[in-house]
Amino acid sequence: MTTIKEVAKKAGASVTAVSMALNHREEGHVKKELAEHIRETAKKMGYRPNPLARSLRTSRTHTIGFISEEIATTPYAGEMILGAQDAASELGYMMLLVNTDGNANEATEIAALKRYGVDGYLYAKMYDRVSNIPKALSGEHTVLIDATSSDGRVPYIVPDEVAMGYDATTYLIKSGAKRIAYIGCSENLLAEPLRVRGYEKALKDAGRPIDPELNVGINKNDGGLKAVSELFDRKHPDAFFCFNDARTWYVYQCAAQRGLEVGRDISVVGIDNNRIIKETFEPQPTTIALPHYEMGYWGARKLISMIEDRALGPGKSKKTVAAIPPLDAPSPVRIRCTLLERGSVANRGTTARKK
């Protein structure tokens, strides 16, 4: 096992300089060029820090806690955990995950993480909503993921909901669609009015009129098929932007009942990049991928930068689909999501990413 003394000898530096460089504490003490040389030397020699010794020296465990609500049991949102885990691992941290199902259970799980001495917390929700950070996390390093902070006391990151509506509708406009309907959500969700705002802004920017009768809100199977069917017959849309991929089913079903072909006669764009729908629908719906991996990755890096009180260089992950915002971006941090072109849009003319 390579030691700091061996790295110091190989790099031609003092043990103190090596320690500062490896802990990114060289500013004002070790020249930048030397610090980079030390880190490169340590990497080539296969140096790995001793976690126990480092925790005793720094009073940190290099462990972060991930507190989730249902995320661990939600397939596509599990990407958020993977993103956070990848970022933590890159920076030499371990991550402990707890899944909660209510306030009492949440308090118990947070207390358990505190007993393990974690250095900071990622507090994640299953979908964007206004959220309060638990009192148990008051004064702790905390980052909120996929939720909007009620008081702005902690950094938080969410998808850019307005941009999703705008990008999906603009894509349909550029494809040549003339009558673009919106199949929305009748539930009281934070994302709904924001996606509608993007939809209407895209129409306005393209010089299109906004027809309220082309906007239909439905709640899962509660009359959804009937509402979309009536929309087909009443307004004859040639394109549909749907609140999520699940709601594209109503459009596919109504099109089939009328002898219309999705991707030829009508166009459909959803949101979620839902794997089940991708694997079962034909043609596969063009969709906007929610940035679960990216939010987890950014959140963990932001948290660790707070714990260590230093700026971090660029991340190493190659798994991202959407661009990762800078860590010093002001809250709220919003990720502009990526549209994935598949086969459900007629006369495609844009250059969206294929996946």
C-alpha positions as CSV (number, residue, x, y, z in Angstrom):
1,M,0.0,0.0,0.0
2,T,1.5,3.3,-1.1
3,T,2.0,5.8,1.7
4,I,2.1,9.6,1.8
5,K,5.9,9.4,2.6
6,E,6.5,7.4,-0.5
7,V,4.5,9.9,-2.6
8,A,6.5,12.8,-1.1
9,K,9.8,11.1,-1.9
10,K,8.7,10.3,-5.5
11,A,7.3,13.8,-6.1
12,G,10.3,15.6,-4.4
13,A,8.1,17.4,-1.9
14,S,7.5,17.5,1.8
15,V,5.0,15.3,3.5
16,T,3.1,18.4,4.5
17,A,2.9,19.6,1.0
18,V,1.7,16.2,-0.2
19,S,-1.0,16.1,2.5
20,M,-2.2,19.6,1.6
21,A,-2.3,18.8,-2.1
22,L,-4.1,15.5,-1.7
23,N,-6.7,17.2,0.4
24,H,-7.0,20.1,-2.0
25,R,-5.9,22.5,0.7
26,E,-2.8,23.8,-1.1
27,E,-4.0,27.4,-1.7
28,G,-1.6,29.9,-0.1
29,H,0.8,27.1,1.0
30,V,1.8,25.0,-2.0
31,K,2.3,26.3,-5.6
32,K,-0.4,25.2,-8.0
33,E,2.1,23.5,-10.3
34,L,3.6,21.5,-7.5
35,A,0.2,20.5,-6.1
36,E,-0.9,19.2,-9.5
37,H,2.4,17.3,-9.9
38,I,1.8,15.7,-6.4
39,R,-1.7,14.6,-7.3
40,E,-0.5,13.2,-10.6
41,T,2.3,11.3,-8.9
42,A,0.0,9.9,-6.3
43,K,-2.4,8.7,-9.0
44,K,0.4,7.0,-11.0
45,M,1.6,5.3,-7.8
46,G,-1.9,4.0,-7.0
47,Y,-2.1,5.9,-3.7
48,R,-5.4,5.5,-1.9
49,P,-6.1,7.4,1.4
50,N,-6.9,5.5,4.5
51,P,-10.5,6.4,5.3
52,L,-10.1,5.8,9.1
53,A,-7.0,7.8,9.4
54,R,-8.4,10.6,7.3
55,S,-11.6,10.8,9.3
56,L,-9.6,11.1,12.6
57,R,-7.5,13.8,11.1
58,T,-10.3,15.8,9.5
59,S,-13.2,15.1,11.8
60,R,-15.1,13.9,8.7
61,T,-16.3,10.4,7.8
62,H,-16.4,11.1,4.0
63,T,-19.9,9.6,4.0
64,I,-23.1,11.3,2.9
65,G,-26.7,10.3,3.5
66,F,-29.3,10.1,0.8
67,I,-32.8,10.5,2.2
68,S,-35.5,9.5,-0.3
69,E,-39.3,9.3,-0.3
70,E,-40.4,6.4,-2.5
71,I,-37.5,7.0,-4.9
72,A,-35.8,3.7,-4.0
73,T,-38.9,1.9,-5.2
74,T,-39.5,4.0,-8.4
75,P,-37.6,2.5,-11.3
76,Y,-36.8,5.5,-13.5
77,A,-36.2,7.8,-10.5
78,G,-33.6,5.3,-9.2
79,E,-31.3,7.0,-11.7
80,M,-31.1,9.8,-9.2
81,I,-29.5,7.5,-6.7
82,L,-27.1,6.2,-9.3
83,G,-26.1,9.7,-10.2
84,A,-25.4,10.7,-6.6
85,Q,-23.5,7.5,-6.0
86,D,-21.3,8.0,-9.0
87,A,-20.5,11.6,-8.0
88,A,-19.8,10.5,-4.4
89,S,-17.5,7.7,-5.5
90,E,-15.5,10.0,-7.8
91,L,-14.8,12.3,-4.9
92,G,-13.9,9.5,-2.4
93,Y,-17.1,9.4,-0.5
94,M,-19.5,6.6,0.4
95,M,-23.2,7.1,0.4
96,L,-25.8,5.6,2.8
97,L,-29.4,5.4,1.5
98,V,-32.5,5.5,3.6
99,N,-36.1,5.3,2.2
100,T,-38.9,7.0,4.2
101,D,-42.6,6.6,4.2
102,G,-43.7,9.4,6.6
103,N,-42.7,11.9,9.1
104,A,-42.1,9.5,12.0
105,N,-40.1,7.1,9.9
106,E,-38.2,10.0,8.4
107,A,-37.0,11.3,11.8
108,T,-35.9,7.8,12.8
109,E,-33.9,7.3,9.6
110,I,-32.2,10.8,9.9
111,A,-31.3,9.9,13.5
112,A,-29.7,6.7,12.3
113,L,-27.6,8.6,9.7
114,K,-26.5,11.0,12.3
115,R,-25.3,8.1,14.5
116,Y,-23.1,7.0,11.5
117,G,-21.6,10.5,11.5
118,V,-22.4,11.4,7.9
119,D,-21.0,14.7,6.7
120,G,-24.0,15.9,4.8
121,Y,-27.4,15.0,3.4
122,L,-29.2,14.8,0.1
123,Y,-32.9,15.1,0.6
124,A,-34.8,13.9,-2.5
125,K,-38.4,13.8,-3.6
126,M,-40.1,11.6,-6.3
127,Y,-41.3,14.6,-8.3
128,D,-40.9,18.4,-8.1
129,R,-43.0,19.9,-5.3
130,V,-42.6,22.6,-2.7
131,S,-40.8,21.0,0.2
132,N,-39.7,21.8,3.8
133,I,-36.4,20.5,5.0
134,P,-37.0,18.5,8.2
135,K,-36.1,20.2,11.4
136,A,-33.6,17.4,12.2
137,L,-31.5,18.7,9.3
138,S,-31.4,22.3,10.4
139,G,-27.8,23.5,10.5
140,E,-26.6,20.5,8.5
141,H,-25.0,20.5,5.1
142,T,-28.1,19.7,2.9
143,V,-29.0,19.8,-0.7
144,L,-32.6,19.3,-1.9
145,I,-33.1,17.2,-5.1
146,D,-36.1,17.3,-7.4
147,A,-38.1,19.6,-5.2
148,T,-38.5,23.3,-4.7
149,S,-37.3,24.7,-1.3
150,S,-40.1,26.4,0.5
151,D,-37.8,29.0,2.1
152,G,-34.7,28.9,-0.1
153,R,-32.4,28.1,2.8
154,V,-30.7,25.2,1.1
155,P,-29.5,24.7,-2.5
156,Y,-32.0,22.8,-4.7
157,I,-32.1,21.5,-8.2
158,V,-35.2,20.7,-10.4
159,P,-36.0,20.1,-14.0
160,D,-36.8,23.2,-16.1
161,E,-40.5,22.5,-16.5
162,V,-41.2,25.6,-18.6
163,A,-38.4,24.7,-21.0
164,M,-39.9,21.2,-21.4
165,G,-43.2,22.5,-22.5
166,Y,-41.5,25.0,-24.8
167,D,-39.1,22.6,-26.4
168,A,-41.7,19.9,-27.0
169,T,-44.1,22.3,-28.6
170,T,-41.4,24.0,-30.7
171,Y,-40.3,20.6,-31.9
172,L,-43.8,19.8,-33.1
173,I,-44.2,23.2,-34.7
174,K,-40.9,22.7,-36.6
175,S,-42.1,19.3,-37.7
176,G,-45.0,21.0,-39.6
177,A,-47.8,20.4,-37.1
178,K,-50.7,22.9,-37.4
179,R,-53.0,22.1,-34.5
180,I,-51.1,21.1,-31.4
181,A,-53.1,19.8,-28.5
182,Y,-51.9,19.6,-24.9
183,I,-52.9,16.5,-22.9
184,G,-52.3,17.7,-19.3
185,C,-52.7,16.6,-15.7
186,S,-55.8,17.6,-13.7
187,E,-54.0,16.9,-10.4
188,N,-52.6,19.8,-8.4
189,L,-48.9,19.3,-9.4
190,L,-46.3,22.0,-9.5
191,A,-45.1,20.9,-13.0
192,E,-48.5,21.2,-14.7
193,P,-48.9,25.0,-15.0
194,L,-45.2,25.4,-15.8
195,R,-45.4,23.0,-18.7
196,V,-48.5,24.7,-19.9
197,R,-46.7,28.1,-19.8
198,G,-43.9,26.6,-22.0
199,Y,-46.5,25.2,-24.4
200,E,-48.3,28.5,-24.7
201,K,-45.0,30.5,-25.0
202,A,-43.8,28.3,-27.9
203,L,-47.1,28.9,-29.7
204,K,-47.0,32.6,-29.1
205,D,-43.4,32.9,-30.3
206,A,-44.3,31.0,-33.5
207,G,-47.2,33.4,-34.1
208,R,-49.8,30.7,-33.4
209,P,-53.1,31.4,-31.6
210,I,-53.6,29.8,-28.2
211,D,-56.9,27.8,-28.3
212,P,-58.0,26.8,-24.7
213,E,-60.1,24.0,-26.2
214,L,-56.9,22.2,-27.3
215,N,-55.8,22.0,-23.7
216,V,-57.3,19.0,-21.9
217,G,-56.4,18.0,-18.4
218,I,-57.0,14.4,-17.4
219,N,-56.3,12.3,-14.3
220,K,-55.1,8.8,-15.2
221,N,-58.1,6.5,-16.1
222,D,-60.7,8.9,-14.6
223,G,-62.4,9.7,-18.0
224,G,-59.1,10.3,-19.7
225,L,-59.8,8.2,-22.8
226,K,-63.3,9.8,-23.3
227,A,-61.8,13.3,-22.9
228,V,-59.1,12.7,-25.5
229,S,-61.5,11.0,-27.9
230,E,-63.8,14.0,-27.7
231,L,-60.8,16.3,-28.4
232,F,-60.0,14.2,-31.5
233,D,-63.5,14.6,-32.9
234,R,-64.0,18.2,-31.8
235,K,-60.7,19.9,-32.8
236,H,-59.0,17.4,-35.1
237,P,-55.4,18.0,-33.7
238,D,-52.6,16.8,-35.9
239,A,-50.1,16.8,-33.0
240,F,-50.1,16.2,-29.2
241,F,-47.8,17.3,-26.4
242,C,-48.5,15.1,-23.4
243,F,-47.8,15.8,-19.7
244,N,-46.0,12.5,-19.5
245,D,-45.4,9.3,-21.5
246,A,-48.2,7.5,-19.7
247,R,-50.8,9.9,-21.2
248,T,-49.6,9.2,-24.8
249,W,-51.5,5.9,-24.5
250,Y,-54.8,7.8,-24.8
251,V,-53.6,9.4,-28.1
252,Y,-52.3,6.1,-29.5
253,Q,-55.6,4.4,-28.6
254,C,-57.8,7.1,-30.1
255,A,-55.7,7.3,-33.3
256,A,-56.0,3.5,-33.7
257,Q,-59.8,3.7,-33.3
258,R,-59.9,6.2,-36.2
259,G,-57.5,4.4,-38.5
260,L,-54.8,7.0,-38.0
261,E,-51.1,6.1,-37.7
262,V,-48.9,7.8,-35.0
263,G,-45.8,9.1,-36.7
264,R,-47.5,9.5,-40.1
265,D,-50.9,11.0,-39.6
266,I,-50.4,12.5,-36.2
267,S,-47.5,13.4,-34.0
268,V,-46.9,12.7,-30.3
269,V,-44.3,14.0,-27.8
270,G,-44.3,12.9,-24.1
271,I,-42.2,13.4,-21.0
272,D,-40.4,10.9,-18.8
273,N,-38.5,8.6,-21.1
274,N,-40.5,5.8,-19.4
275,R,-38.8,2.5,-20.2
276,I,-41.9,0.4,-20.2
277,I,-43.7,2.6,-22.7
278,K,-40.5,2.8,-24.8
279,E,-40.4,-1.0,-25.0
280,T,-44.1,-1.6,-25.6
281,F,-45.3,1.2,-27.8
282,E,-45.0,1.2,-31.6
283,P,-43.7,3.6,-32.8
284,Q,-41.8,4.5,-29.7
285,P,-42.9,8.0,-28.4
286,T,-40.5,10.9,-28.9
287,T,-40.0,12.1,-25.3
288,I,-38.2,14.5,-23.1
289,A,-36.0,12.7,-20.6
290,L,-36.3,13.8,-17.0
291,P,-32.8,14.5,-15.6
292,H,-32.9,12.1,-12.6
293,Y,-29.3,11.0,-13.0
294,E,-28.1,14.6,-13.6
295,M,-29.9,15.9,-10.5
296,G,-28.4,13.2,-8.3
297,Y,-24.9,13.8,-9.8
298,W,-25.1,17.6,-9.4
299,G,-26.6,17.3,-5.9
300,A,-23.9,15.0,-4.5
301,R,-21.1,17.2,-6.0
302,K,-22.8,20.4,-4.7
303,L,-23.1,18.8,-1.2
304,I,-19.4,17.7,-1.1
305,S,-18.3,21.1,-2.3
306,M,-20.2,22.5,0.7
307,I,-18.7,20.0,3.1
308,E,-15.2,20.6,2.0
309,D,-15.7,24.3,1.5
310,R,-14.0,24.4,-1.9
311,A,-14.7,24.6,-5.6
312,L,-14.7,21.3,-7.5
313,G,-13.4,20.8,-11.0
314,P,-15.5,19.3,-13.9
315,G,-17.2,16.0,-13.2
316,K,-16.1,12.8,-14.9
317,S,-19.4,11.1,-15.6
318,K,-20.1,10.1,-19.2
319,K,-23.6,9.0,-18.4
320,T,-25.3,12.4,-18.5
321,V,-27.9,13.2,-21.2
322,A,-28.6,16.8,-20.2
323,A,-26.0,19.4,-19.5
324,I,-24.9,19.7,-15.8
325,P,-25.3,23.2,-14.4
326,P,-22.3,24.8,-12.7
327,L,-22.1,24.2,-8.9
328,D,-22.1,27.9,-8.2
329,A,-25.3,28.5,-10.2
330,P,-27.8,30.5,-8.1
331,S,-30.8,28.7,-6.7
332,P,-33.2,27.6,-8.0
333,V,-30.9,25.5,-10.3
334,R,-32.9,24.2,-13.2
335,I,-31.7,21.6,-15.7
336,R,-32.8,22.0,-19.3
337,C,-33.9,18.5,-20.3
338,T,-33.1,16.7,-23.6
339,L,-35.6,15.7,-26.2
340,L,-35.1,12.2,-27.5
341,E,-36.3,11.7,-31.0
342,R,-38.0,8.4,-31.8
343,G,-40.7,7.5,-34.3
344,S,-43.9,9.2,-33.1
345,V,-43.5,12.6,-34.9
346,A,-44.4,13.0,-38.5
347,N,-42.2,14.9,-40.9
348,R,-39.4,15.3,-38.4
349,G,-37.1,18.2,-39.2
350,T,-35.2,18.9,-36.0
351,T,-31.9,17.7,-34.8
352,A,-32.8,16.3,-31.4
353,R,-30.8,13.6,-29.8
354,K,-31.7,10.0,-30.8
355,K,-31.7,7.3,-28.1
